[in-house]
Amino acid sequence: MKAVVSITIDDEFVVHDIKVIEGEKGLFIAMPSRKATDGEYRDIAHPINSGTRNEIQKIILTKYEETLAREEAEAEAASAEDFI
């Protein structure tokens, strides 16, 4: 697991605890879930079609990668200041 994120949809609905996971084929998201009495995990909230799921995943992964890049740039800048 790389991150846990929340999304707000249309300033009206929020979904917390979406996980960004690195799998064998790259990054993907896992919607929030809970363990059922049969031991299986079930999504608490999720898109009901693949198009919406893909759009949400694209938005989250783009933001995740932008955040990583910004944090790396800030760390490099802070490190460069140490040498000055």
Distance bins in CASP14 RR format, pairs under 12 A and 6 or more apart:
PFRMAT RR
TARGET T0000
AUTHOR 0000-0000-0000
RMODE 2
METHOD distances of the structure
MODEL  1
1 17 0 0 0 0 0 1 0 0 0 0 0
1 18 0 0 0 0 0 1 0 0 0 0 0
1 19 1 0 1 0 0 0 0 0 0 0 0
1 20 1 0 0 1 0 0 0 0 0 0 0
1 21 1 0 1 0 0 0 0 0 0 0 0
1 22 1 0 0 1 0 0 0 0 0 0 0
1 23 0 0 0 0 0 1 0 0 0 0 0
1 27 0 0 0 0 0 1 0 0 0 0 0
1 28 0 0 0 0 0 1 0 0 0 0 0
1 29 0 0 0 0 0 1 0 0 0 0 0
1 30 0 0 0 0 1 0 0 0 0 0 0
1 64 0 0 0 0 0 1 0 0 0 0 0
2 18 0 0 0 0 0 1 0 0 0 0 0
2 19 0 0 0 0 1 0 0 0 0 0 0
2 20 1 0 1 0 0 0 0 0 0 0 0
2 21 1 0 0 1 0 0 0 0 0 0 0
2 22 1 0 1 0 0 0 0 0 0 0 0
2 23 0 0 0 0 1 0 0 0 0 0 0
2 26 0 0 0 0 0 1 0 0 0 0 0
2 27 1 0 0 1 0 0 0 0 0 0 0
2 28 0 0 0 0 0 1 0 0 0 0 0
2 29 0 0 0 0 0 1 0 0 0 0 0
2 30 0 0 0 0 0 1 0 0 0 0 0
2 60 0 0 0 0 0 1 0 0 0 0 0
2 61 0 0 0 0 1 0 0 0 0 0 0
2 64 1 0 0 1 0 0 0 0 0 0 0
2 65 0 0 0 0 0 1 0 0 0 0 0
2 67 0 0 0 0 0 1 0 0 0 0 0
2 68 0 0 0 0 1 0 0 0 0 0 0
3 17 0 0 0 0 0 1 0 0 0 0 0
3 18 0 0 0 0 1 0 0 0 0 0 0
3 19 1 0 0 1 0 0 0 0 0 0 0
3 20 1 0 1 0 0 0 0 0 0 0 0
3 21 0 0 0 0 1 0 0 0 0 0 0
3 22 0 0 0 0 1 0 0 0 0 0 0
3 27 0 0 0 0 1 0 0 0 0 0 0
3 29 0 0 0 0 1 0 0 0 0 0 0
3 30 0 0 0 0 0 1 0 0 0 0 0
3 60 0 0 0 0 1 0 0 0 0 0 0
3 61 0 0 0 0 0 1 0 0 0 0 0
3 63 0 0 0 0 1 0 0 0 0 0 0
3 64 1 0 1 0 0 0 0 0 0 0 0
3 65 0 0 0 0 0 1 0 0 0 0 0
3 67 0 0 0 0 1 0 0 0 0 0 0
3 68 0 0 0 0 1 0 0 0 0 0 0
3 71 0 0 0 0 0 1 0 0 0 0 0
4 15 0 0 0 0 0 1 0 0 0 0 0
4 16 0 0 0 0 1 0 0 0 0 0 0
4 17 1 0 1 0 0 0 0 0 0 0 0
4 18 1 0 0 1 0 0 0 0 0 0 0
4 19 1 0 1 0 0 0 0 0 0 0 0
4 20 1 0 0 1 0 0 0 0 0 0 0
4 21 0 0 0 0 0 1 0 0 0 0 0
4 29 0 0 0 0 0 1 0 0 0 0 0
4 30 0 0 0 0 1 0 0 0 0 0 0
4 31 0 0 0 0 0 1 0 0 0 0 0
4 32 0 0 0 0 1 0 0 0 0 0 0
4 60 0 0 0 0 0 1 0 0 0 0 0
4 64 0 0 0 0 0 1 0 0 0 0 0
5 14 0 0 0 0 0 1 0 0 0 0 0
5 15 0 0 0 0 1 0 0 0 0 0 0
5 16 0 0 0 0 1 0 0 0 0 0 0
5 17 0 0 0 0 1 0 0 0 0 0 0
5 18 1 0 1 0 0 0 0 0 0 0 0
5 19 1 0 0 1 0 0 0 0 0 0 0
5 20 1 0 0 1 0 0 0 0 0 0 0
5 21 0 0 0 0 0 1 0 0 0 0 0
5 27 0 0 0 0 0 1 0 0 0 0 0
5 29 0 0 0 0 1 0 0 0 0 0 0
5 30 0 0 0 0 0 1 0 0 0 0 0
5 31 0 0 0 0 0 1 0 0 0 0 0
5 32 0 0 0 0 0 1 0 0 0 0 0
5 56 0 0 0 0 0 1 0 0 0 0 0
5 57 0 0 0 0 0 1 0 0 0 0 0
5 59 0 0 0 0 0 1 0 0 0 0 0
5 60 1 0 1 0 0 0 0 0 0 0 0
5 61 0 0 0 0 1 0 0 0 0 0 0
5 62 0 0 0 0 0 1 0 0 0 0 0
5 63 1 0 0 1 0 0 0 0 0 0 0
5 64 1 0 0 1 0 0 0 0 0 0 0
5 67 0 0 0 0 1 0 0 0 0 0 0
6 13 0 0 0 0 0 1 0 0 0 0 0
6 14 1 0 1 0 0 0 0 0 0 0 0
6 15 1 0 0 1 0 0 0 0 0 0 0
6 16 1 0 1 0 0 0 0 0 0 0 0
6 17 1 0 0 1 0 0 0 0 0 0 0
6 18 1 0 0 1 0 0 0 0 0 0 0
6 19 0 0 0 0 0 1 0 0 0 0 0
6 20 0 0 0 0 0 1 0 0 0 0 0
6 29 0 0 0 0 0 1 0 0 0 0 0
6 31 0 0 0 0 0 1 0 0 0 0 0
6 32 0 0 0 0 1 0 0 0 0 0 0
6 45 0 0 0 0 0 1 0 0 0 0 0
6 56 0 0 0 0 0 1 0 0 0 0 0
6 60 0 0 0 0 1 0 0 0 0 0 0
6 63 0 0 0 0 0 1 0 0 0 0 0
7 13 0 0 0 0 1 0 0 0 0 0 0
7 14 1 0 0 1 0 0 0 0 0 0 0
7 15 1 0 1 0 0 0 0 0 0 0 0
7 16 0 0 0 0 1 0 0 0 0 0 0
7 17 0 0 0 0 0 1 0 0 0 0 0
7 18 1 0 0 1 0 0 0 0 0 0 0
7 20 0 0 0 0 0 1 0 0 0 0 0
7 29 0 0 0 0 1 0 0 0 0 0 0
7 31 0 0 0 0 0 1 0 0 0 0 0
7 32 0 0 0 0 0 1 0 0 0 0 0
7 45 0 0 0 0 0 1 0 0 0 0 0
7 47 0 0 0 0 0 1 0 0 0 0 0
7 52 0 0 0 0 0 1 0 0 0 0 0
7 55 0 0 0 0 0 1 0 0 0 0 0
7 56 1 0 0 1 0 0 0 0 0 0 0
7 57 0 0 0 0 0 1 0 0 0 0 0
7 58 0 0 0 0 0 1 0 0 0 0 0
7 59 1 0 0 1 0 0 0 0 0 0 0
7 60 1 0 0 1 0 0 0 0 0 0 0
7 61 0 0 0 0 0 1 0 0 0 0 0
7 63 0 0 0 0 1 0 0 0 0 0 0
7 64 0 0 0 0 0 1 0 0 0 0 0
8 14 1 0 1 0 0 0 0 0 0 0 0
8 15 0 0 0 0 1 0 0 0 0 0 0
8 16 0 0 0 0 1 0 0 0 0 0 0
8 18 0 0 0 0 0 1 0 0 0 0 0
8 56 0 0 0 0 0 1 0 0 0 0 0
8 59 0 0 0 0 0 1 0 0 0 0 0
8 60 0 0 0 0 0 1 0 0 0 0 0
8 63 0 0 0 0 0 1 0 0 0 0 0
9 15 1 0 0 1 0 0 0 0 0 0 0
9 18 0 0 0 0 0 1 0 0 0 0 0
9 45 0 0 0 0 0 1 0 0 0 0 0
9 47 0 0 0 0 0 1 0 0 0 0 0
9 52 0 0 0 0 0 1 0 0 0 0 0
9 55 0 0 0 0 0 1 0 0 0 0 0
9 56 0 0 0 0 1 0 0 0 0 0 0
9 59 0 0 0 0 0 1 0 0 0 0 0
9 60 0 0 0 0 0 1 0 0 0 0 0
13 45 0 0 0 0 1 0 0 0 0 0 0
14 32 0 0 0 0 0 1 0 0 0 0 0
14 45 0 0 0 0 1 0 0 0 0 0 0
15 29 0 0 0 0 0 1 0 0 0 0 0
15 30 0 0 0 0 0 1 0 0 0 0 0
15 31 1 0 0 1 0 0 0 0 0 0 0
15 32 1 0 0 1 0 0 0 0 0 0 0
15 33 0 0 0 0 0 1 0 0 0 0 0
15 43 0 0 0 0 0 1 0 0 0 0 0
15 44 0 0 0 0 1 0 0 0 0 0 0
15 45 1 0 1 0 0 0 0 0 0 0 0
15 46 0 0 0 0 1 0 0 0 0 0 0
15 47 0 0 0 0 1 0 0 0 0 0 0
15 56 0 0 0 0 1 0 0 0 0 0 0
15 59 0 0 0 0 0 1 0 0 0 0 0
15 60 0 0 0 0 0 1 0 0 0 0 0
16 31 0 0 0 0 0 1 0 0 0 0 0
16 32 1 0 0 1 0 0 0 0 0 0 0
16 44 0 0 0 0 1 0 0 0 0 0 0
16 45 0 0 0 0 1 0 0 0 0 0 0
17 29 0 0 0 0 0 1 0 0 0 0 0
17 30 0 0 0 0 1 0 0 0 0 0 0
17 31 0 0 0 0 1 0 0 0 0 0 0
17 32 1 0 1 0 0 0 0 0 0 0 0
17 33 0 0 0 0 1 0 0 0 0 0 0
17 34 0 0 0 0 1 0 0 0 0 0 0
17 43 0 0 0 0 0 1 0 0 0 0 0
17 44 0 0 0 0 1 0 0 0 0 0 0
17 45 0 0 0 0 1 0 0 0 0 0 0
18 28 0 0 0 0 0 1 0 0 0 0 0
18 29 1 0 1 0 0 0 0 0 0 0 0
18 30 1 0 0 1 0 0 0 0 0 0 0
18 31 1 0 0 1 0 0 0 0 0 0 0
18 32 1 0 0 1 0 0 0 0 0 0 0
18 33 0 0 0 0 0 1 0 0 0 0 0
18 43 0 0 0 0 0 1 0 0 0 0 0
18 44 0 0 0 0 0 1 0 0 0 0 0
18 45 0 0 0 0 1 0 0 0 0 0 0
18 46 0 0 0 0 1 0 0 0 0 0 0
18 47 0 0 0 0 0 1 0 0 0 0 0
18 53 0 0 0 0 0 1 0 0 0 0 0
18 56 0 0 0 0 1 0 0 0 0 0 0
18 57 0 0 0 0 1 0 0 0 0 0 0
18 59 0 0 0 0 0 1 0 0 0 0 0
18 60 1 0 0 1 0 0 0 0 0 0 0
18 61 0 0 0 0 0 1 0 0 0 0 0
18 63 0 0 0 0 0 1 0 0 0 0 0
18 64 0 0 0 0 0 1 0 0 0 0 0
19 27 0 0 0 0 0 1 0 0 0 0 0
19 28 0 0 0 0 1 0 0 0 0 0 0
19 29 1 0 0 1 0 0 0 0 0 0 0
19 30 1 0 1 0 0 0 0 0 0 0 0
19 31 0 0 0 0 1 0 0 0 0 0 0
19 32 0 0 0 0 1 0 0 0 0 0 0
19 33 0 0 0 0 1 0 0 0 0 0 0
19 41 0 0 0 0 0 1 0 0 0 0 0
19 43 0 0 0 0 0 1 0 0 0 0 0
19 57 0 0 0 0 0 1 0 0 0 0 0
19 60 0 0 0 0 1 0 0 0 0 0 0
19 61 0 0 0 0 0 1 0 0 0 0 0
19 64 0 0 0 0 0 1 0 0 0 0 0
20 26 0 0 0 0 0 1 0 0 0 0 0
20 27 1 0 0 1 0 0 0 0 0 0 0
20 28 1 0 0 1 0 0 0 0 0 0 0
20 29 1 0 1 0 0 0 0 0 0 0 0
20 30 0 0 0 0 1 0 0 0 0 0 0
20 31 0 0 0 0 0 1 0 0 0 0 0
20 56 0 0 0 0 0 1 0 0 0 0 0
20 57 0 0 0 0 1 0 0 0 0 0 0
20 59 0 0 0 0 0 1 0 0 0 0 0
20 60 1 0 0 1 0 0 0 0 0 0 0
20 61 1 0 0 1 0 0 0 0 0 0 0
20 62 0 0 0 0 0 1 0 0 0 0 0
20 63 0 0 0 0 1 0 0 0 0 0 0
20 64 1 0 1 0 0 0 0 0 0 0 0
20 65 0 0 0 0 1 0 0 0 0 0 0
20 67 0 0 0 0 0 1 0 0 0 0 0
20 68 0 0 0 0 0 1 0 0 0 0 0
21 27 1 0 0 1 0 0 0 0 0 0 0
21 28 1 0 1 0 0 0 0 0 0 0 0
21 29 1 0 0 1 0 0 0 0 0 0 0
21 30 1 0 1 0 0 0 0 0 0 0 0
21 31 0 0 0 0 0 1 0 0 0 0 0
21 57 0 0 0 0 0 1 0 0 0 0 0
21 60 0 0 0 0 0 1 0 0 0 0 0
21 61 0 0 0 0 0 1 0 0 0 0 0
21 64 0 0 0 0 0 1 0 0 0 0 0
22 28 0 0 0 0 1 0 0 0 0 0 0
22 29 0 0 0 0 0 1 0 0 0 0 0
22 30 0 0 0 0 0 1 0 0 0 0 0
22 61 0 0 0 0 0 1 0 0 0 0 0
22 64 0 0 0 0 0 1 0 0 0 0 0
22 68 0 0 0 0 0 1 0 0 0 0 0
23 29 0 0 0 0 0 1 0 0 0 0 0
23 30 0 0 0 0 0 1 0 0 0 0 0
26 57 0 0 0 0 0 1 0 0 0 0 0
26 61 0 0 0 0 1 0 0 0 0 0 0
26 64 0 0 0 0 0 1 0 0 0 0 0
26 65 0 0 0 0 0 1 0 0 0 0 0
27 57 0 0 0 0 1 0 0 0 0 0 0
27 58 0 0 0 0 0 1 0 0 0 0 0
27 60 0 0 0 0 1 0 0 0 0 0 0
27 61 1 0 1 0 0 0 0 0 0 0 0
27 62 0 0 0 0 0 1 0 0 0 0 0
27 63 0 0 0 0 0 1 0 0 0 0 0
27 64 1 0 0 1 0 0 0 0 0 0 0
27 65 0 0 0 0 1 0 0 0 0 0 0
27 68 0 0 0 0 0 1 0 0 0 0 0
28 53 0 0 0 0 0 1 0 0 0 0 0
28 54 0 0 0 0 0 1 0 0 0 0 0
28 56 0 0 0 0 0 1 0 0 0 0 0
28 57 1 0 0 1 0 0 0 0 0 0 0
28 58 0 0 0 0 0 1 0 0 0 0 0
28 60 0 0 0 0 1 0 0 0 0 0 0
28 61 0 0 0 0 1 0 0 0 0 0 0
28 64 0 0 0 0 0 1 0 0 0 0 0
29 43 0 0 0 0 0 1 0 0 0 0 0
29 46 0 0 0 0 0 1 0 0 0 0 0
29 47 0 0 0 0 0 1 0 0 0 0 0
29 53 0 0 0 0 1 0 0 0 0 0 0
29 54 0 0 0 0 0 1 0 0 0 0 0
29 55 0 0 0 0 0 1 0 0 0 0 0
29 56 1 0 0 1 0 0 0 0 0 0 0
29 57 1 0 1 0 0 0 0 0 0 0 0
29 58 0 0 0 0 1 0 0 0 0 0 0
29 59 0 0 0 0 1 0 0 0 0 0 0
29 60 1 0 1 0 0 0 0 0 0 0 0
29 61 1 0 0 1 0 0 0 0 0 0 0
29 62 0 0 0 0 0 1 0 0 0 0 0
29 63 0 0 0 0 0 1 0 0 0 0 0
29 64 0 0 0 0 1 0 0 0 0 0 0
30 41 0 0 0 0 1 0 0 0 0 0 0
30 43 0 0 0 0 1 0 0 0 0 0 0
30 44 0 0 0 0 0 1 0 0 0 0 0
30 45 0 0 0 0 0 1 0 0 0 0 0
30 46 0 0 0 0 1 0 0 0 0 0 0
30 53 0 0 0 0 0 1 0 0 0 0 0
30 56 0 0 0 0 0 1 0 0 0 0 0
30 57 0 0 0 0 0 1 0 0 0 0 0
30 60 0 0 0 0 0 1 0 0 0 0 0
31 41 0 0 0 0 0 1 0 0 0 0 0
31 42 0 0 0 0 1 0 0 0 0 0 0
31 43 1 0 1 0 0 0 0 0 0 0 0
31 44 1 0 0 1 0 0 0 0 0 0 0
31 45 1 0 0 1 0 0 0 0 0 0 0
31 46 1 0 1 0 0 0 0 0 0 0 0
31 47 1 0 0 1 0 0 0 0 0 0 0
31 48 0 0 0 0 0 1 0 0 0 0 0
31 52 0 0 0 0 0 1 0 0 0 0 0
31 53 0 0 0 0 1 0 0 0 0 0 0
31 56 0 0 0 0 1 0 0 0 0 0 0
31 57 0 0 0 0 1 0 0 0 0 0 0
31 60 0 0 0 0 0 1 0 0 0 0 0
32 41 0 0 0 0 0 1 0 0 0 0 0
32 42 0 0 0 0 0 1 0 0 0 0 0
32 43 1 0 0 1 0 0 0 0 0 0 0
32 44 1 0 1 0 0 0 0 0 0 0 0
32 45 1 0 0 1 0 0 0 0 0 0 0
32 46 0 0 0 0 1 0 0 0 0 0 0
33 39 0 0 0 0 0 1 0 0 0 0 0
33 40 0 0 0 0 1 0 0 0 0 0 0
33 41 1 0 1 0 0 0 0 0 0 0 0
33 42 1 0 1 0 0 0 0 0 0 0 0
33 43 1 0 1 0 0 0 0 0 0 0 0
33 44 1 0 0 1 0 0 0 0 0 0 0
33 45 0 0 0 0 1 0 0 0 0 0 0
33 46 0 0 0 0 1 0 0 0 0 0 0
34 40 0 0 0 0 0 1 0 0 0 0 0
34 41 1 0 0 1 0 0 0 0 0 0 0
34 42 1 0 0 1 0 0 0 0 0 0 0
34 43 0 0 0 0 1 0 0 0 0 0 0
34 44 1 0 1 0 0 0 0 0 0 0 0
34 45 0 0 0 0 0 1 0 0 0 0 0
35 41 1 0 1 0 0 0 0 0 0 0 0
35 42 0 0 0 0 1 0 0 0 0 0 0
35 43 0 0 0 0 0 1 0 0 0 0 0
35 44 0 0 0 0 0 1 0 0 0 0 0
36 42 1 0 1 0 0 0 0 0 0 0 0
36 43 0 0 0 0 0 1 0 0 0 0 0
36 44 0 0 0 0 0 1 0 0 0 0 0
43 53 0 0 0 0 0 1 0 0 0 0 0
45 52 0 0 0 0 0 1 0 0 0 0 0
45 53 0 0 0 0 0 1 0 0 0 0 0
45 56 0 0 0 0 0 1 0 0 0 0 0
46 52 0 0 0 0 1 0 0 0 0 0 0
46 53 1 0 0 1 0 0 0 0 0 0 0
46 56 0 0 0 0 1 0 0 0 0 0 0
46 57 0 0 0 0 0 1 0 0 0 0 0
47 53 1 0 1 0 0 0 0 0 0 0 0
47 54 0 0 0 0 1 0 0 0 0 0 0
47 55 0 0 0 0 1 0 0 0 0 0 0
47 56 1 0 0 1 0 0 0 0 0 0 0
47 57 0 0 0 0 1 0 0 0 0 0 0
47 59 0 0 0 0 0 1 0 0 0 0 0
47 60 0 0 0 0 0 1 0 0 0 0 0
48 56 0 0 0 0 0 1 0 0 0 0 0
49 55 0 0 0 0 1 0 0 0 0 0 0
49 56 0 0 0 0 0 1 0 0 0 0 0
50 56 0 0 0 0 0 1 0 0 0 0 0
50 57 0 0 0 0 1 0 0 0 0 0 0
51 57 0 0 0 0 1 0 0 0 0 0 0
51 58 0 0 0 0 1 0 0 0 0 0 0
52 58 0 0 0 0 0 1 0 0 0 0 0
52 59 0 0 0 0 0 1 0 0 0 0 0
53 59 0 0 0 0 0 1 0 0 0 0 0
53 60 0 0 0 0 0 1 0 0 0 0 0
54 60 0 0 0 0 0 1 0 0 0 0 0
54 61 0 0 0 0 0 1 0 0 0 0 0
55 61 0 0 0 0 0 1 0 0 0 0 0
55 62 0 0 0 0 0 1 0 0 0 0 0
56 62 0 0 0 0 0 1 0 0 0 0 0
56 63 0 0 0 0 0 1 0 0 0 0 0
57 63 0 0 0 0 0 1 0 0 0 0 0
57 64 0 0 0 0 0 1 0 0 0 0 0
58 64 0 0 0 0 0 1 0 0 0 0 0
58 65 0 0 0 0 0 1 0 0 0 0 0
59 65 0 0 0 0 0 1 0 0 0 0 0
59 66 0 0 0 0 0 1 0 0 0 0 0
60 66 0 0 0 0 0 1 0 0 0 0 0
60 67 0 0 0 0 0 1 0 0 0 0 0
61 67 0 0 0 0 0 1 0 0 0 0 0
61 68 0 0 0 0 0 1 0 0 0 0 0
62 68 0 0 0 0 0 1 0 0 0 0 0
62 69 0 0 0 0 0 1 0 0 0 0 0
63 69 0 0 0 0 0 1 0 0 0 0 0
63 70 0 0 0 0 0 1 0 0 0 0 0
64 70 0 0 0 0 0 1 0 0 0 0 0
64 71 0 0 0 0 0 1 0 0 0 0 0
65 71 0 0 0 0 0 1 0 0 0 0 0
65 72 0 0 0 0 0 1 0 0 0 0 0
66 72 0 0 0 0 0 1 0 0 0 0 0
66 73 0 0 0 0 0 1 0 0 0 0 0
67 73 0 0 0 0 0 1 0 0 0 0 0
67 74 0 0 0 0 0 1 0 0 0 0 0
68 74 0 0 0 0 0 1 0 0 0 0 0
68 75 0 0 0 0 0 1 0 0 0 0 0
69 75 0 0 0 0 0 1 0 0 0 0 0
69 76 0 0 0 0 0 1 0 0 0 0 0
70 76 0 0 0 0 0 1 0 0 0 0 0
70 77 0 0 0 0 0 1 0 0 0 0 0
71 77 0 0 0 0 0 1 0 0 0 0 0
71 78 0 0 0 0 0 1 0 0 0 0 0
72 78 0 0 0 0 0 1 0 0 0 0 0
72 79 0 0 0 0 0 1 0 0 0 0 0
73 79 0 0 0 0 0 1 0 0 0 0 0
73 80 0 0 0 0 0 1 0 0 0 0 0
74 80 0 0 0 0 0 1 0 0 0 0 0
74 81 0 0 0 0 0 1 0 0 0 0 0
75 81 0 0 0 0 0 1 0 0 0 0 0
75 82 0 0 0 0 0 1 0 0 0 0 0
76 82 0 0 0 0 0 1 0 0 0 0 0
76 83 0 0 0 0 0 1 0 0 0 0 0
77 83 0 0 0 0 0 1 0 0 0 0 0
77 84 0 0 0 0 0 1 0 0 0 0 0
78 84 0 0 0 0 0 1 0 0 0 0 0
END
